[in-house]
Amino acid sequence: MPLLTSRYPGPPFWQHNGHLQTLIPGAFRRVNGVAYQRERIPTPDDDFLDLDWIRNGHRRLVILTHGLEGNSDRSYIRGTAKLFQQHKWDVLAWNCRSCSGEMNRRFRMYHHGDIEDIGTVVQHALATGNYTAVSMVGFSMGANITLKYLGVLGDRVPAQVMAAAVFSAPVDLESGAVVLDRWDNRFYRWRFLRALEKKIRYKDRQFPGRLDTSRLRIVRRWRDFDEWFSAPICGYRDAADFYRQASAKHFIPGISIPTLLVNAWNDPILTNACMPESLARHHDCFFLEPTREGGHCGFMLRGDPYSWAERRALEFCMEQL
């Protein structure tokens, strides 16, 4: 499909750069009126996933996937859930392993390329609900996971899954690791590493001797963390293997349902490698909609309780019914 020309009008005038457009919504936005019902389901490897539902007996379901160190309570997830609920969709916002408030049981946690767990979630939703149409919406890491899941399954995606819309997707993880090490991105790097270090130390207590936590003190680059911790915990040979196998850009050609990717040019933690324009030009189902502004998972609108990304996700998914 040709590249789409975005109609995003831009954020409030005082969010005048990508950093403000990224940080302010996450820090100050509150989405009230979302009442989840939690369900815990087992995984095939004897672990568990915590799913947060909004069930109203509708035949349409949207499955929401959060970003790195996020969860179902992030404002972008709650906003999407509330908007879809108002338009007569059931909602399933699932939490990746270790992200629901309780550490998971197995050695591995979650990662950008893990499609086994999202597959478990989709199959559980279809087996327990009478849904005729399912859409998938992901943000940041959740966007990459969604794209890879759809690309790997290809035409084997369950027939009820009709569409997907994803935002701020780091589809090229190696370039993302490099950009996180820039001096102007040190806040994002520090925040992610601080949260992940706590989990690494917890895993070390769960599974003594499997990780060398002394290396946490000498992490100098994001790639160091992926080499010493992300790769072994997630079952990859090394950081390069992790980046190659987890980056969604390698799997987008396999996508077989209408799928929208929206990335902002001013996203501080994405690079030009995350704008797969050539793939979009030669793909019948993959739509790329670059925006000039929006930051990372921002896309706020002046005077609107919902973000433009949330409204765009609903619009795209409704168009595919």
MARSE-567263 format. One line per 2 residues: number of its first residue (from 1); for each residue x negated, y, z negated of C-alpha. Coordinates in nm, 4 decimals. Last residue first. Example, Ala and Ser with C-alpha at 12.3 -4.5 7.8 and 13.67 -1.06 7.14 Angstrom:
% residues 2
2 = -1.3670:-0.1060:-0.7140 ~ -1.2300:-0.4500:-0.7800
//
This chain:
% residues 321
321 = 1.5108:-0.4660:-1.0041 ~ 1.1867:-0.3165:-0.8707
319 = 1.2918:0.0489:-0.8990 ~ 1.3747:0.0004:-1.2677
317 = 1.0155:-0.1049:-1.3363 ~ 0.8740:0.2010:-1.1610
315 = 1.1033:0.4463:-1.3405 ~ 1.0470:0.2869:-1.6815
313 = 0.6694:0.2974:-1.6415 ~ 0.6823:0.6557:-1.5122
311 = 0.8833:0.7655:-1.8152 ~ 0.6331:0.6072:-2.0536
309 = 0.3407:0.7505:-1.8588 ~ 0.5016:1.0970:-1.8592
307 = 0.5025:1.0873:-2.2359 ~ 0.8260:1.0882:-2.4294
305 = 0.9548:1.3471:-2.6770 ~ 0.9419:1.6083:-2.3985
303 = 0.8762:1.9785:-2.4641 ~ 0.5565:1.9911:-2.2574
301 = 0.4671:1.6517:-2.1229 ~ 0.1948:1.4191:-2.2507
299 = -0.0085:1.1957:-2.0205 ~ -0.2257:1.0633:-2.3055
297 = -0.3361:0.7008:-2.2722 ~ -0.6871:0.8221:-2.1805
295 = -0.6846:1.1751:-2.0416 ~ -0.3772:1.2872:-1.8514
293 = -0.5101:1.5041:-1.5715 ~ -0.5794:1.4754:-1.1989
291 = -0.3612:1.1684:-1.1673 ~ -0.4419:0.8567:-0.9664
289 = -0.1491:0.6389:-0.8605 ~ -0.2636:0.2981:-0.7371
287 = 0.0066:0.0588:-0.6146 ~ -0.0649:-0.3119:-0.5758
285 = 0.1969:-0.5263:-0.4047 ~ 0.1147:-0.5241:-0.0328
283 = -0.2591:-0.4776:-0.0769 ~ -0.4999:-0.3197:0.1688
281 = -0.4959:0.0461:0.0643 ~ -0.4669:-0.0436:-0.3038
279 = -0.7822:-0.2546:-0.2986 ~ -0.9738:0.0242:-0.1280
277 = -0.8649:0.2714:-0.3953 ~ -0.9852:0.0691:-0.6928
275 = -1.0127:0.3676:-0.9311 ~ -1.1895:0.2106:-1.2307
273 = -1.5265:0.2355:-1.0539 ~ -1.4775:0.6135:-1.0644
271 = -1.5387:0.5904:-1.4386 ~ -1.3211:0.5537:-1.7463
269 = -1.3914:0.6730:-2.1016 ~ -1.3264:1.0466:-2.0670
267 = -1.0140:1.0126:-1.8489 ~ -1.0323:1.3229:-1.6289
265 = -0.9551:1.1365:-1.3064 ~ -0.6499:0.9850:-1.4718
263 = -0.5559:0.6213:-1.4151 ~ -0.2136:0.4898:-1.3152
261 = -0.1869:0.1311:-1.1923 ~ 0.1481:0.0103:-1.0582
259 = 0.2266:-0.3535:-0.9862 ~ 0.4882:-0.4964:-0.7505
257 = 0.4494:-0.8758:-0.7731 ~ 0.1898:-1.1049:-0.6092
255 = -0.1410:-1.0015:-0.7679 ~ -0.4311:-1.2100:-0.6380
253 = -0.6273:-0.9136:-0.4985 ~ -0.6287:-0.7596:-0.8504
251 = -0.8537:-1.0347:-0.9863 ~ -1.2043:-0.8874:-0.9554
249 = -1.0792:-0.5427:-1.0574 ~ -0.9514:-0.6934:-1.3833
247 = -1.2926:-0.7006:-1.5489 ~ -1.3077:-0.9978:-1.7876
245 = -1.5199:-1.2458:-1.5912 ~ -1.7904:-1.0086:-1.4726
243 = -1.8090:-0.7981:-1.7889 ~ -1.8271:-1.1065:-2.0118
241 = -2.0931:-1.2724:-1.7974 ~ -2.3010:-0.9549:-1.8102
239 = -2.2548:-0.9323:-2.1862 ~ -2.3780:-1.2862:-2.2451
237 = -2.2724:-1.6497:-2.2042 ~ -1.9058:-1.5881:-2.2781
235 = -1.6978:-1.7678:-2.5407 ~ -1.5113:-1.4748:-2.6961
233 = -1.7116:-1.4620:-3.0181 ~ -2.0375:-1.5137:-2.8311
231 = -1.9683:-1.2366:-2.5756 ~ -1.8193:-0.9757:-2.8085
229 = -2.0925:-1.0068:-3.0735 ~ -2.4549:-0.9894:-2.9633
227 = -2.4227:-0.8928:-2.5970 ~ -2.1021:-0.6895:-2.6360
225 = -2.2463:-0.4960:-2.9286 ~ -2.5710:-0.4337:-2.7435
223 = -2.3726:-0.3225:-2.4368 ~ -2.2184:-0.0472:-2.6449
221 = -2.5680:0.0851:-2.6975 ~ -2.7810:0.1333:-3.0065
219 = -2.6719:-0.1595:-3.2216 ~ -2.9537:-0.1982:-3.4738
217 = -2.7561:-0.2153:-3.7976 ~ -2.4996:-0.4565:-3.6530
215 = -2.7892:-0.6885:-3.5744 ~ -2.8016:-0.8031:-3.9357
213 = -2.4605:-0.9578:-3.8660 ~ -2.6212:-1.2563:-3.6945
211 = -2.3085:-1.4549:-3.6173 ~ -2.2254:-1.8247:-3.6555
209 = -2.3925:-1.8618:-3.9940 ~ -2.0860:-1.8348:-4.2121
207 = -1.7498:-1.8740:-4.0350 ~ -1.4809:-1.6953:-4.2376
205 = -1.7280:-1.4621:-4.4087 ~ -1.8935:-1.3830:-4.0766
203 = -1.5509:-1.3292:-3.9243 ~ -1.4815:-1.0641:-4.1895
201 = -1.8133:-0.8964:-4.1090 ~ -1.7214:-0.8908:-3.7414
199 = -1.3799:-0.7485:-3.8258 ~ -1.5266:-0.4595:-4.0210
197 = -1.7752:-0.3958:-3.7394 ~ -1.4872:-0.3750:-3.4924
195 = -1.3263:-0.0803:-3.6680 ~ -1.6518:0.1157:-3.7022
193 = -1.7561:0.0253:-3.3481 ~ -1.4342:0.1557:-3.1961
191 = -1.4470:0.4855:-3.3874 ~ -1.8174:0.5406:-3.3277
189 = -1.7872:0.4780:-2.9534 ~ -1.4866:0.7059:-2.9250
187 = -1.6672:0.9823:-3.1175 ~ -1.9929:0.9361:-2.9200
185 = -1.8170:1.0110:-2.5931 ~ -1.9885:1.3461:-2.5297
183 = -2.3289:1.1855:-2.5931 ~ -2.2725:0.9230:-2.3242
181 = -2.2811:0.5660:-2.4543 ~ -1.9135:0.5041:-2.3847
179 = -1.9861:0.5739:-2.0175 ~ -2.2221:0.2782:-1.9905
177 = -1.9834:0.0295:-2.1475 ~ -1.7062:0.1504:-1.9181
175 = -1.9277:0.0952:-1.6142 ~ -1.9657:-0.2669:-1.7211
173 = -1.5968:-0.3032:-1.7973 ~ -1.4649:-0.2223:-1.4505
171 = -1.0839:-0.2437:-1.4741 ~ -1.0779:-0.0080:-1.7700
169 = -0.7013:0.0547:-1.7326 ~ -0.5684:0.3949:-1.8345
167 = -0.2082:0.2953:-1.7576 ~ -0.0262:-0.0168:-1.6470
165 = 0.3086:-0.0808:-1.4781 ~ 0.4250:-0.4334:-1.4022
163 = 0.7083:-0.5847:-1.1996 ~ 0.9465:-0.8794:-1.1512
161 = 0.8500:-1.1471:-1.4018 ~ 1.1564:-1.3744:-1.3923
159 = 0.9934:-1.6004:-1.1325 ~ 0.7112:-1.6941:-1.3676
157 = 0.3727:-1.5961:-1.2185 ~ 0.2485:-1.8834:-1.0020
155 = 0.2302:-1.6542:-0.6976 ~ -0.0818:-1.4935:-0.8421
153 = -0.1650:-1.6458:-1.1793 ~ -0.5147:-1.4985:-1.1884
151 = -0.4045:-1.1601:-1.0583 ~ -0.1055:-1.1256:-1.2887
149 = -0.3078:-1.2152:-1.5974 ~ -0.5961:-0.9935:-1.4863
147 = -0.3688:-0.6944:-1.4399 ~ -0.1987:-0.7461:-1.7756
145 = -0.5287:-0.7866:-1.9613 ~ -0.6698:-0.4723:-1.7992
143 = -0.3596:-0.2745:-1.8947 ~ -0.3729:-0.4094:-2.2490
141 = -0.7325:-0.2859:-2.2712 ~ -0.6046:0.0626:-2.1780
139 = -0.2230:0.0487:-2.1877 ~ 0.0023:-0.2280:-2.0655
137 = 0.3576:-0.2625:-1.9360 ~ 0.5094:-0.5906:-1.8175
135 = 0.8546:-0.6317:-1.6669 ~ 1.0900:-0.9256:-1.7119
133 = 1.4181:-0.9849:-1.5290 ~ 1.6667:-1.2702:-1.5774
131 = 1.6140:-1.3075:-1.9498 ~ 1.8044:-1.5617:-2.1584
129 = 1.5583:-1.5607:-2.4454 ~ 1.3678:-1.8357:-2.6274
127 = 1.1855:-2.0097:-2.3437 ~ 1.1261:-1.6927:-2.1426
125 = 0.9820:-1.5065:-2.4410 ~ 0.7654:-1.8019:-2.5402
123 = 0.6274:-1.8352:-2.1886 ~ 0.5406:-1.4664:-2.1716
121 = 0.3738:-1.4675:-2.5143 ~ 0.1666:-1.7798:-2.4402
119 = 0.0522:-1.6220:-2.1137 ~ -0.0434:-1.3074:-2.3043
117 = -0.2507:-1.5295:-2.5301 ~ -0.4287:-1.7163:-2.2517
115 = -0.5044:-1.3979:-2.0577 ~ -0.8078:-1.2894:-2.2570
113 = -1.0208:-1.0661:-2.0346 ~ -1.0248:-0.7499:-2.2408
111 = -1.0861:-0.9318:-2.5673 ~ -0.9203:-1.0993:-2.8619
109 = -1.0354:-1.2795:-3.1770 ~ -1.2430:-1.5937:-3.1585
107 = -1.3431:-1.7783:-3.4716 ~ -0.9897:-1.9027:-3.5384
105 = -0.7616:-1.8039:-3.8249 ~ -0.6425:-1.4563:-3.7266
103 = -0.6911:-1.1605:-3.9565 ~ -0.3721:-1.0022:-4.0830
101 = -0.2499:-0.6496:-4.0066 ~ -0.1257:-0.7240:-3.6561
99 = -0.4551:-0.6654:-3.4746 ~ -0.6535:-0.9798:-3.5604
97 = -0.5222:-1.1657:-3.2521 ~ -0.3458:-0.9292:-3.0117
95 = -0.0160:-0.7823:-3.1238 ~ 0.2976:-0.8186:-2.9150
93 = 0.5539:-0.5540:-2.8303 ~ 0.8619:-0.7364:-2.6991
91 = 1.1479:-0.5088:-2.5958 ~ 1.5049:-0.5788:-2.4854
89 = 1.6147:-0.3385:-2.2152 ~ 1.9295:-0.1295:-2.2060
87 = 1.7951:0.2117:-2.1088 ~ 1.7596:0.3340:-2.4675
85 = 1.5523:0.0254:-2.5443 ~ 1.3168:0.1137:-2.2593
83 = 1.2572:0.4590:-2.4072 ~ 1.2118:0.3337:-2.7628
81 = 0.9643:0.0622:-2.6641 ~ 0.7620:0.2990:-2.4464
79 = 0.7390:0.5513:-2.7296 ~ 0.6503:0.2818:-2.9822
77 = 0.3731:0.1494:-2.7574 ~ 0.2279:0.4943:-2.6808
75 = 0.2586:0.5894:-3.0479 ~ 0.0588:0.2902:-3.1657
73 = 0.2697:0.0720:-3.3923 ~ 0.2512:-0.2412:-3.1755
71 = -0.1236:-0.2635:-3.2265 ~ -0.4466:-0.0952:-3.1261
69 = -0.8064:-0.2031:-3.1788 ~ -0.8566:-0.2000:-2.8008
67 = -0.5284:-0.1237:-2.6244 ~ -0.1695:-0.2405:-2.6583
65 = 0.0407:-0.4829:-2.4527 ~ 0.4149:-0.4301:-2.4032
63 = 0.6560:-0.6916:-2.2642 ~ 0.9763:-0.5455:-2.1174
61 = 1.2881:-0.7617:-2.1150 ~ 1.6080:-0.7453:-1.9096
59 = 1.9091:-0.9673:-1.9831 ~ 2.0113:-0.7556:-2.2810
57 = 2.1122:-0.9105:-2.6128 ~ 1.9972:-0.6202:-2.8291
55 = 1.6585:-0.7490:-2.9367 ~ 1.3753:-0.5163:-3.0321
53 = 1.0876:-0.7491:-3.1035 ~ 0.7457:-0.7366:-3.2658
51 = 0.5323:-1.0434:-3.1971 ~ 0.2587:-1.1689:-3.4276
49 = 0.0307:-1.4285:-3.2726 ~ -0.1039:-1.7398:-3.4438
47 = -0.3921:-1.9859:-3.4361 ~ -0.3825:-2.3601:-3.3858
45 = -0.5482:-2.3673:-3.0423 ~ -0.2167:-2.3885:-2.8526
43 = -0.0987:-2.0690:-3.0217 ~ 0.1615:-2.0566:-3.2959
41 = 0.4340:-1.7902:-3.3124 ~ 0.5018:-1.5234:-3.5720
39 = 0.8125:-1.3120:-3.5255 ~ 0.8562:-0.9558:-3.6393
37 = 1.1768:-0.7560:-3.5955 ~ 1.0985:-0.4030:-3.4865
35 = 1.2931:-0.0888:-3.5695 ~ 1.1864:0.2134:-3.3628
33 = 1.3628:0.5342:-3.4658 ~ 1.0576:0.7522:-3.5075
31 = 0.7707:0.8186:-3.2685 ~ 0.4984:1.0352:-3.4210
29 = 0.2327:1.2165:-3.2185 ~ -0.0521:1.3748:-3.4125
27 = -0.3664:1.1660:-3.3817 ~ -0.2993:0.9558:-3.0735
25 = -0.1356:1.2387:-2.8836 ~ -0.4173:1.4815:-2.9754
23 = -0.7116:1.2574:-2.8905 ~ -0.6714:1.1753:-2.5230
21 = -0.5379:1.5035:-2.3796 ~ -0.7844:1.6874:-2.6033
19 = -1.0729:1.4819:-2.4622 ~ -0.9538:1.5132:-2.1045
17 = -0.9430:1.8905:-2.1076 ~ -0.6987:2.1799:-2.1491
15 = -0.4514:2.0381:-2.3965 ~ -0.3385:2.3943:-2.4759
13 = -0.1465:2.4141:-2.1489 ~ 0.0863:2.1251:-2.2378
11 = 0.0024:1.8252:-2.0182 ~ 0.0120:1.7973:-1.6399
9 = 0.2846:1.7993:-1.3787 ~ 0.2602:1.4230:-1.3112
7 = 0.4066:1.3843:-0.9630 ~ 0.1299:1.1511:-0.8473
5 = 0.0532:1.0940:-0.4825 ~ 0.0540:0.7194:-0.4314
3 = -0.2316:0.5466:-0.2550 ~ -0.1157:0.3582:0.0489
1 = 0.0000:0.0000:0.0000
//
